[in-house]
């Protein structure tokens, strides 16, 4: 019978994301986690809208500087 110390277990190491989520679960209640995630989703949505505004501004500026064609 082999000794217990010679038994090797193949457990995957936790990912950084998994470790952070486990730490978050320990430190925050479910309501706080939900509020934090909702806030982060809002930040990402605000960034997306800001990129869209910049792109629209560039399109409008390009259209305004184009010389009108004669009809």
Backbone as a chain_set.jsonl record, in Angstrom:
{"seq": "XXXXXXXXXXXXXXXXXXXXXXXXXXXXXXXXXXXXXXXXXXXXXXXXXXXXXXXXXXXXXXXXXXXXXXX", "coords": {"N": [[0.843, -1.185, 0.0], [0.692, 2.165, -0.981], [2.225, 5.062, 0.486], [0.477, 7.812, 1.993], [1.545, 10.292, 1.381], [2.636, 9.982, -1.116], [0.608, 10.118, -2.883], [-0.71, 11.882, -5.552], [-2.596, 14.663, -6.315], [-4.522, 16.018, -8.906], [-5.358, 18.938, -9.085], [-6.726, 21.815, -10.516], [-5.179, 24.995, -10.652], [-6.54, 27.932, -9.224], [-7.954, 30.548, -11.223], [-7.001, 33.989, -11.702], [-9.235, 35.629, -11.911], [-11.196, 33.966, -10.787], [-10.182, 33.764, -8.192], [-10.374, 36.435, -7.347], [-13.138, 36.766, -7.447], [-13.898, 34.961, -5.462], [-12.766, 36.189, -3.234], [-14.202, 38.566, -3.275], [-16.759, 37.542, -2.722], [-16.399, 36.801, -0.083], [-15.939, 39.257, 1.168], [-17.995, 41.049, 0.467], [-21.532, 41.503, 0.648], [-24.338, 39.946, -1.044], [-26.034, 41.918, -2.157], [-24.342, 44.156, -2.308], [-22.44, 43.221, -4.116], [-24.003, 42.965, -6.41], [-24.723, 45.648, -6.807], [-22.2, 46.783, -7.289], [-21.452, 45.462, -9.644], [-23.502, 46.354, -11.332], [-22.88, 49.066, -11.372], [-20.39, 48.987, -12.675], [-21.158, 48.003, -15.162], [-22.629, 50.197, -16.023], [-20.573, 52.081, -16.262], [-19.098, 50.972, -18.389], [-21.024, 51.156, -20.408], [-21.339, 53.946, -20.565], [-18.8, 54.61, -21.519], [-18.925, 53.405, -24.047], [-20.953, 54.933, -25.248], [-19.656, 57.408, -25.269], [-17.559, 56.904, -27.069], [-19.111, 56.513, -29.359], [-20.197, 59.106, -29.634], [-17.884, 60.605, -30.212], [-17.116, 59.447, -32.63], [-19.354, 60.143, -34.21], [-19.087, 62.911, -34.162], [-16.711, 63.224, -35.601], [-17.545, 62.338, -38.12], [-19.489, 64.285, -38.715], [-17.874, 66.594, -38.776], [-16.198, 65.97, -40.924], [-18.058, 65.907, -42.987], [-18.862, 68.57, -42.988], [-16.599, 69.93, -43.823], [-16.253, 69.152, -46.388], [-16.333, 70.174, -49.744], [-19.208, 71.621, -51.193], [-20.993, 70.009, -53.81], [-21.554, 71.07, -57.177], [-24.762, 71.528, -58.542]], "CA": [[0.0, 0.0, 0.0], [1.545, 3.355, -1.04], [2.068, 6.041, 1.566], [-0.438, 8.899, 1.654], [2.289, 11.425, 0.838], [2.997, 9.747, -2.513], [-0.593, 10.319, -3.684], [-0.703, 13.194, -6.204], [-3.913, 15.101, -6.77], [-4.422, 16.937, -10.046], [-6.317, 20.035, -8.96], [-6.353, 22.998, -11.293], [-4.965, 26.204, -9.871], [-7.604, 28.903, -9.512], [-7.573, 31.687, -12.055], [-7.01, 35.267, -10.99], [-10.631, 36.058, -11.851], [-11.873, 33.134, -9.8], [-9.701, 34.141, -6.86], [-10.958, 37.734, -7.011], [-14.571, 36.575, -7.169], [-14.006, 34.314, -4.156], [-12.478, 37.228, -2.248], [-15.356, 39.452, -3.294], [-17.853, 36.862, -2.03], [-16.11, 36.843, 1.348], [-15.945, 40.617, 1.691], [-19.209, 41.802, 0.162], [-22.806, 40.804, 0.613], [-24.879, 39.771, -2.393], [-26.543, 43.202, -2.649], [-23.212, 45.015, -2.661], [-21.848, 42.683, -5.349], [-24.892, 43.328, -7.513], [-24.599, 47.098, -7.015], [-20.888, 47.035, -7.893], [-21.498, 44.995, -11.035], [-24.358, 47.279, -12.071], [-22.12, 50.305, -11.564], [-19.365, 48.745, -13.688], [-21.876, 47.916, -16.435], [-22.943, 51.576, -16.399], [-19.319, 52.709, -16.703], [-18.796, 50.464, -19.728], [-22.011, 51.722, -21.33], [-20.973, 55.356, -20.74], [-17.622, 54.65, -22.402], [-19.373, 53.074, -25.4], [-21.652, 56.117, -25.767], [-18.658, 58.452, -25.521], [-16.898, 56.555, -28.333], [-20.076, 56.789, -30.433], [-20.286, 60.564, -29.82], [-16.654, 61.055, -30.88], [-17.201, 59.006, -34.022], [-20.362, 60.969, -34.879], [-18.503, 64.248, -34.322], [-15.744, 63.156, -36.711], [-18.316, 62.239, -39.361], [-20.089, 65.602, -38.973], [-16.805, 67.527, -39.159], [-15.752, 65.613, -42.27], [-19.111, 66.325, -43.92], [-18.903, 70.029, -43.033], [-15.435, 70.465, -44.52], [-16.3, 68.777, -47.795], [-16.87, 71.238, -50.604], [-20.494, 71.211, -51.781], [-20.903, 69.756, -55.259], [-22.449, 71.911, -57.972], [-25.879, 70.763, -59.126]], "C": [[0.883, 1.241, 0.0], [1.23, 4.299, 0.114], [1.175, 7.175, 1.078], [0.303, 10.068, 1.013], [2.675, 11.222, -0.618], [1.802, 9.917, -3.448], [-0.599, 11.742, -4.241], [-2.11, 13.501, -6.685], [-3.735, 16.133, -7.866], [-5.536, 17.967, -9.944], [-5.821, 21.218, -9.758], [-6.161, 24.178, -10.348], [-6.069, 27.197, -10.208], [-7.079, 30.041, -10.392], [-7.599, 32.949, -11.202], [-8.45, 35.751, -10.84], [-11.395, 35.269, -10.802], [-11.464, 33.485, -8.385], [-10.293, 35.477, -6.428], [-12.443, 37.608, -6.695], [-14.774, 35.908, -5.811], [-13.756, 35.328, -3.042], [-13.642, 38.203, -2.141], [-16.524, 38.835, -2.522], [-17.649, 36.887, -0.519], [-16.316, 38.242, 1.927], [-17.276, 41.343, 1.521], [-20.439, 40.914, 0.25], [-23.327, 40.748, -0.81], [-25.379, 41.094, -2.975], [-25.436, 44.136, -3.072], [-22.544, 44.534, -3.944], [-22.689, 43.089, -6.549], [-24.764, 44.808, -7.83], [-23.276, 47.431, -7.702], [-20.887, 46.615, -9.355], [-22.379, 45.898, -11.893], [-23.633, 48.592, -12.354], [-21.076, 50.127, -12.658], [-20.003, 48.639, -15.071], [-22.231, 49.311, -16.928], [-21.71, 52.311, -16.9], [-18.99, 52.263, -18.121], [-19.752, 51.03, -20.772], [-21.724, 53.196, -21.589], [-19.775, 55.49, -21.67], [-18.009, 54.368, -23.844], [-20.082, 54.271, -26.023], [-20.675, 57.245, -26.081], [-17.918, 58.166, -26.832], [-17.818, 56.845, -29.515], [-20.195, 58.278, -30.705], [-19.065, 61.092, -30.566], [-16.691, 60.671, -32.356], [-18.201, 59.849, -34.803], [-19.828, 62.381, -35.122], [-17.518, 64.269, -35.483], [-16.465, 63.097, -38.048], [-18.92, 63.599, -39.71], [-19.04, 66.615, -39.407], [-16.318, 67.245, -40.571], [-16.782, 66.055, -43.304], [-19.139, 67.841, -44.061], [-17.734, 70.615, -43.81], [-15.39, 70.074, -45.981], [-16.892, 69.904, -48.607], [-18.189, 70.767, -51.21], [-20.328, 71.033, -53.294], [-21.919, 70.628, -55.996], [-23.551, 71.042, -58.569], [-26.396, 71.419, -60.354]], "O": [[1.738, 1.381, 0.874], [0.117, 4.323, 0.638], [1.127, 7.461, -0.119], [-0.268, 10.768, 0.176], [3.012, 12.19, -1.3], [1.957, 9.868, -4.668], [-0.503, 12.704, -3.479], [-2.735, 12.696, -7.376], [-2.89, 17.021, -7.76], [-6.543, 17.869, -10.645], [-4.648, 21.583, -9.69], [-6.893, 24.334, -9.37], [-6.487, 27.289, -11.363], [-5.915, 30.431, -10.306], [-8.16, 32.958, -10.107], [-8.842, 36.227, -9.774], [-12.155, 35.839, -10.019], [-12.297, 33.503, -7.479], [-10.674, 35.639, -5.268], [-12.947, 38.264, -5.784], [-15.711, 36.244, -5.088], [-14.452, 35.325, -2.026], [-14.02, 38.615, -1.044], [-17.199, 39.525, -1.758], [-18.615, 36.983, 0.24], [-16.809, 38.391, 3.045], [-17.637, 42.172, 2.356], [-20.382, 39.719, -0.042], [-22.806, 41.434, -1.689], [-25.171, 41.364, -4.158], [-25.56, 44.835, -4.078], [-22.127, 45.347, -4.769], [-22.159, 43.506, -7.578], [-24.702, 45.187, -9.0], [-23.239, 48.272, -8.6], [-20.376, 47.339, -10.21], [-22.048, 46.179, -13.045], [-23.756, 49.159, -13.44], [-20.892, 51.019, -13.486], [-19.444, 49.136, -16.048], [-22.145, 49.583, -18.126], [-21.792, 53.081, -17.857], [-18.64, 53.089, -18.965], [-19.342, 51.346, -21.889], [-21.851, 53.654, -22.725], [-19.74, 56.385, -22.514], [-17.495, 55.004, -24.764], [-19.848, 54.595, -27.187], [-20.856, 57.962, -27.065], [-17.676, 59.082, -27.618], [-17.376, 57.357, -30.544], [-20.286, 58.691, -31.861], [-19.197, 61.933, -31.455], [-16.341, 61.47, -33.223], [-17.928, 60.231, -35.941], [-20.088, 62.974, -36.169], [-17.493, 65.222, -36.261], [-16.04, 63.739, -39.009], [-18.872, 64.022, -40.865], [-19.288, 67.412, -40.311], [-16.053, 68.174, -41.334], [-16.416, 66.527, -44.381], [-19.414, 68.35, -45.147], [-17.863, 71.688, -44.398], [-14.579, 70.604, -46.74], [-17.866, 70.525, -48.183], [-18.281, 69.637, -51.688], [-19.625, 71.796, -53.957], [-23.011, 70.886, -55.49], [-23.286, 69.939, -59.048], [-27.333, 70.917, -60.975]]}, "num_chains": 1, "name": "protein.A"}
